[in-house]
Amino acid sequence: MMRLGLCVNMAMKVTICLECHSVIKPSDLYHHIIKTHLMPTTIPFCQGLQTKYNLHPDPHTVQLGSVIKAIFGLDLFEGYLTCDTCGYACGTKKAMQQHLKKSGNC
């Protein structure tokens, strides 16, 4: 994985591209490696990562449920507001107020 610039965050069950500083969906992993970074790999290798680490099929849709610490390989964004209950993050006070109004649990 290191040769391909990948790491797996086992707590979050996601694959992170260290060059792009982004989470890659398991179904997009093979194409990301060969098309974006022009590195050789195989489909079985990428599928094996998903099986071995039980990767979340679509990590971009996961609602975390809480604020989490920084994840190695991902950039931090300053100036965001975060809901302590569900982990929702936004850039403005108005957006946070809308979130709180729409959510019955937060």
Buried (B, 14 or more C-beta within 10 A) or exposed (E): EEEBBBBBBEEBBBBBBBEBEBBBBBEBBBEBBBEEBEBEBEEEEBBEBBEEBEBBEEBEEBEEEEEEEEBEBBEEEEEEBBBEBBBBBBEEEEBBEEBBEEEEEB
